[in-house]
Amino acid sequence: MSLQLDARQRAMLKEMGVRVWLPASAAPATTPVASVEPAPEPARAPAAPAAVPDAPRAVPRAATPPPPEPVVAEASPLQVRALPADIAAMDWDALQQAVAACQACELCNSRKNTVFGVGDRRAQWLVVGEAPGEQEDLQGEPFVGASGELLDNMLKAVGLSRQGQGAAGAYIANVLKCRPPANRNPQLQEVLQCEPYLRRQVELLQPKLILALGRFAVQALLHDSGPAVASQPLGKLRGQIHRYQGVPVIVSYHPAYLLRSPQDKAKAWADLCLAREILHGQDGA
């Protein structure tokens, strides 16, 4: 008697390890003996390209962004500029006339008045601010309005005024002699053009001490003191004696900042006391 096995039964026996041999005559005409082998799985359609993860690609070197430039790079052009010969030969009147006629940068197109400086030209104190504001532009004098009133009170507290003479006087100037539109921050090119005027003012005044008020005044005066000056917060430069053309420089906050942050007025007072001590130390030497 012969086994009558269908394809499913033969497949089960095959999975169990039982081999079934059938005579050729008993094999179904339509099913070859080889059919005892499990039918191969139907070929799958190739997966869509999106389903196959792309091989990791190496990032080209050119695609890597370069490291950011250090902040001090903006201050470096100031270090290599010599005082122009014509400015170096000017006296006070010639220098003031040169500033009034200056068209070296685009600020000349929007200014109403240049702001040269005010005070005794033999004063021992030089106060340097950043740039004129709206009221300074209208009046042609540095530090007027609320910030000017605060500065006057600060100077009065140490026995100084812009109207005073000699040891009781102070000369007040800005890094920029023209107002930036909408009171925006000074730009590097503008500082480059105006810095020689301020340098000549220092040479003519020969102060015993400079009080630098605000970040841009500090950067303009101390750019050659070391590469870290331009990148350091103003607060970290306080309480130290810096130098500009050999003159002691004390760093402090701008009066406009103190109006917004009155909690720092005590620090500004400490800066004034330090400046006064340095000046008295020079007088007693």
Long-range contacts (C-beta under 8 A, 24 or more apart in sequence): 2-26, 7-31, 7-35, 10-35, 10-36, 11-36, 11-38, 14-38, 70-227, 70-231, 71-230, 71-231, 72-227, 72-228, 72-229, 72-230, 72-231, 74-188, 74-230, 75-219, 75-223, 75-229, 75-230, 76-223, 77-188, 77-192, 78-191, 78-192, 78-195, 78-220, 78-223, 78-224, 79-223, 79-224, 81-192, 81-195, 81-196, 83-196, 83-199, 83-200, 84-196, 87-196, 87-197, 87-200, 88-200, 88-203, 90-200, 91-204, 92-121, 92-204, 95-197, 95-200, 95-201, 95-204, 98-197, 99-177, 99-197, 102-177, 102-178, 102-193, 102-197, 104-193, 104-194, 105-178, 105-189, 105-190, 105-193, 105-194, 107-176, 107-178, 107-179, 107-180, 107-181, 107-190, 108-178, 110-178, 110-179, 110-181, 111-137, 111-178, 111-179, 112-137, 112-138, 112-179, 113-137, 113-138, 113-139, 113-140, 114-140, 114-177, 114-178, 115-140, 115-141, 115-142, 115-174, 115-177, 115-178, 115-179, 116-140, 116-173, 116-177, 117-142, 117-171, 117-172, 117-173, 117-174, 117-201, 118-142, 118-162, 118-171, 118-172, 119-162, 119-163, 119-169, 119-170, 119-171, 119-172, 120-164, 120-165, 120-166, 120-169, 120-170, 120-171, 121-171, 121-204, 121-205, 122-165, 122-166, 122-169, 122-205, 123-164, 123-165, 123-166, 123-169, 123-170, 123-171, 123-205, 123-207, 124-166, 124-167, 124-169, 124-207, 124-208, 124-209, 124-279, 125-155, 125-160, 125-169, 125-170, 125-171, 125-207, 125-208, 125-209, 125-210, 125-211, 125-275, 125-279, 126-170, 126-171, 126-172, 126-173, 126-201, 126-202, 126-205, 126-207, 126-209, 126-210, 126-211, 126-247, 127-151, 127-155, 127-170, 127-171, 127-172, 127-173, 127-210, 127-211, 127-213, 128-173, 128-174, 128-175, 128-198, 128-210, 128-211, 128-212, 128-213, 128-217, 128-220, 128-221, 129-172, 129-173, 129-174, 129-175, 129-213, 129-214, 129-217, 129-254, 130-174, 130-175, 130-176, 130-186, 130-213, 130-214, 130-215, 130-216, 130-217, 130-254, 131-174, 131-175, 131-176, 131-178, 131-179, 131-180, 131-183, 131-186, 131-216, 132-174, 132-176, 132-177, 132-178, 132-179, 133-179, 133-183, 133-256, 134-179, 134-183, 136-174, 136-179, 137-178, 137-179, 142-172, 142-173, 142-174, 143-172, 143-255, 146-255, 146-256, 146-259, 147-254, 147-255, 147-256, 147-259, 148-255, 150-255, 150-258, 150-259, 151-213, 151-255, 154-255, 154-268, 154-269, 154-272, 157-269, 157-272, 158-272, 158-273, 158-275, 158-276, 171-201, 171-205, 171-207, 173-198, 173-201, 174-198, 174-217, 175-216, 175-217, 175-220, 185-216, 186-216, 191-216, 191-219, 191-220, 195-220, 199-245, 202-244, 202-245, 202-247, 203-245, 207-247, 208-247, 208-248, 208-279, 208-282, 209-247, 209-248, 209-249, 209-250, 209-275, 209-278, 209-279, 209-282, 210-244, 210-247, 210-248, 210-249, 210-250, 211-249, 211-250, 211-252, 211-271, 211-272, 211-275, 212-242, 212-249, 212-250, 212-251, 212-252, 213-252, 213-253, 213-254, 213-255, 214-253, 214-254, 214-256, 214-257, 215-254, 217-254, 218-251, 221-249, 222-249, 222-251, 235-267, 238-267, 238-271, 239-270, 239-271, 239-274, 241-278, 248-278, 248-282, 250-274, 250-275, 250-278
